[in-house]
Amino acid sequence: MLTFHSTVILVMESVPELTDNKSFSKACELIEIYVNIYFTVQAVVLISVYPSKKLYFSSVTNWIDLISILPFYCKLIAKEYLNAVTCTLFVVHDMLSVFPF
């Protein structure tokens, strides 16, 4: 359910009429922070309790979970140095290069 809400917020952030509203933008930012912290905690707990680290990292769905939180942290770390869109594109490129097409 949290993934659904996050997706709805992402779509709503693309509407120019809504993004002009400062309180809406701030609320979206806070929701994004909450969602990413939640998924980070979930990933850390799963990694720490999984019977085998090798088994955890051999699952494609676990890799998708980890890759999905990377843009958030990439934006945090590189905010001063890179444009957030460029950072997200790098992560998407890396994600696509993992899966052979």
N, C-alpha and C positions, 0 to 999 in steps of 0.2 A: 504494500500500500504506500509505503514511503517513496518507492521508486515512481509510482504513478503521480504522486503529488509533486515530486521533483521535476518530472517531465512536463506537467501542466505549468509549473512556474517557469520553466525554460521556454516554453512556447509563448507564455504571456509576456516574457521579457523581450520577445522579438516584435511586439506591437509598439510602434513609436508613440502612440497616444498615451500608453501606460507608462512607458519609460521616462516620459517627460515629468511625471509626478515623482517628486523627490522621496516622499514617504513610501510610495510603492517600491521604488528602487531599493531603498534601505531595507524594507521588509523582505524583498527577494534576496538581498545579500545575506541577511540573517538566516533565512531559511536554507540557503545554499551552504552556509557555514555549519548549521546544525546537521543537515543531511550528510555532509562529507565527514564530519566528526563521528557521526553514528556509524557510517560504513567503515571508517578507519578502525574504530573500536571493534566492530564486528570482525574485520579481517585479522586484527591482532589477536583477538580471542580465538578465532578459528585456527590460526597458525600455531598458537601456543598449546592448544588442546588436541590437535590432530595427532593421531597415532604415529604418523611418519611424515616428516617434512617432504621427503621425496614423493610420497603419495599425494600430498597436498598440492605440490607444484606440478604434478603430472596431469592435474585436472584442468581442462580448458575453461570451465566455468569459474574456477578460482582465479585464473589469470585474467579473465574478463573483469571480475570484481576488483582486482588490484589495479588493472589498467584504467578502470573507470574513475578511480579517485585521483589518478595522477595529474590531470589538468588543474584541479584545485590547488594542489601543492606546488605545481609548476608555476601557477600564477602568483602564489604567495612568495615563492623564492625569487622568481625572475621579474617581479613587478617593476623594479627599478631599471632593469636591464633590457627586457624584451617586451614587445607588445603581447598582450594576453592571447590574441588571436594567433599570432605566430607560434607561441608556446603550445597552444592547443593543436595546431596543425602538426607540429613536431611529434606530439604524443600520438596523434591519430596515425601519422606516417609510421611511427615505430610499431604501433599496434597492428597495422596492416602488414608490416613486413614480417611479423611473427607467423602469420597464417599464409601458407603458400597458396596462391591462386593460379 
